[in-house]
Amino acid sequence: MATLKDIAKLAEVSPTTVSRVLNQDETMVVSQEIKMKIFKIAHELKYVSPRMRHLQEKEKMVIGVADWNIVRPDRLNVQLASLSCIADSLSPKIKIEFVRMDREVPGRYDGIIAFGCFTEEEMEYLCLQSIAIIFINSNDQDYKYDSIVMDFDRGIRESLEYLVNKRQYRSVGYIGGLYEKGEVRIGYRRLNCVIETFAQYGCLDEKNVFIGELSKENGYLLAKKAMSSGHLPEALILGSDEIAEGAIEAFQEQGLRSPKDLAIVIYEDIKTLESKWENFTRVQMFPDIVWETAIKLLLEQIQKQRTDSMKIFLPGKLKLGESA
């Protein structure tokens, strides 16, 4: 088990300095370079603070959720409101609070669940806020951290296998949204996956791919554009919960019924909306098992002091409903 002295020796500073840096003592005057060195060594040694080793009943653990690379910063993350039930079942004696992290405002967290790909600067930003981190669908390749990899391709493949081969729809299209602000780019990875998989199944027709801003309002406008184009496909994959909310509203206004007039598959994301169409066919990319696995891995790092990093692969899942 790593100690403050072990970290201090490798960082060539005093144990007191290590303790104050790891506890994010704002009165501590030390360079950013030294801080980063201490945190990197602590991560490599899988250091767990005494407080976290001996959490008792009714004590609180704060887990930060870094989702700014997959959820627009101005959108609520509805999923966080339902995580307490999952956490209670996994760790009933400890209250776990989930906090959505701000990319611009650092905080103090006992653990972090980080979604998406991060720049080197963002990685350092996360590492300075917690020792225990798990990355989900990230670009971390050095195996210092636990990670969960979601198979985006499988969910799309299953959708096309079902729509094209089983239901034998002759044309399939896609309505999706993109968001870009500074270094944050949302939706591009999903769009590339969709285009590549459509091409593999021989059903890629650029006239049936409608892309715009990632929002409910734009989903509505893109659906209107698809209907007025003169070549509305027989089946559509809607690229996110927000896009689906707007698009389905537009289709229903025109009296289109699913699946009789138009088959629909919703490509879900991190559950930023309470869906009005739970009975629709959908690709579930971040179901509860992802959160359960992430929380378990963090608890193993923090409470059981597991030192080996783990990488777990989970598939996207096609859940059949009445819309396709």
Secondary structure by P-SEA (a helix, b strand, c coil): cccaaaaaaaacccaaaaaaaaaccccccccaaaaaaaaaaaaaacccccccccccccbbbbbbbcccccccccccccccccaaaaaaaacccbbbbbbbccccbbbbbcbbbbcccccaaaaaaaaacccbbbbcccccccccccbbbbcaaaaaaaaaaaacccccccbbbbbbbbbbccccccaaaaaaaaaaaaaaaccccccccccccccaaaaaaaaaaaaaccccccbbbbccaaaaaaaaaaaaaacccccccbbbbbbccccccccccccccccccccaaaaaaaaaaaaaaccccccbbbbbbbbbbbbbcccc
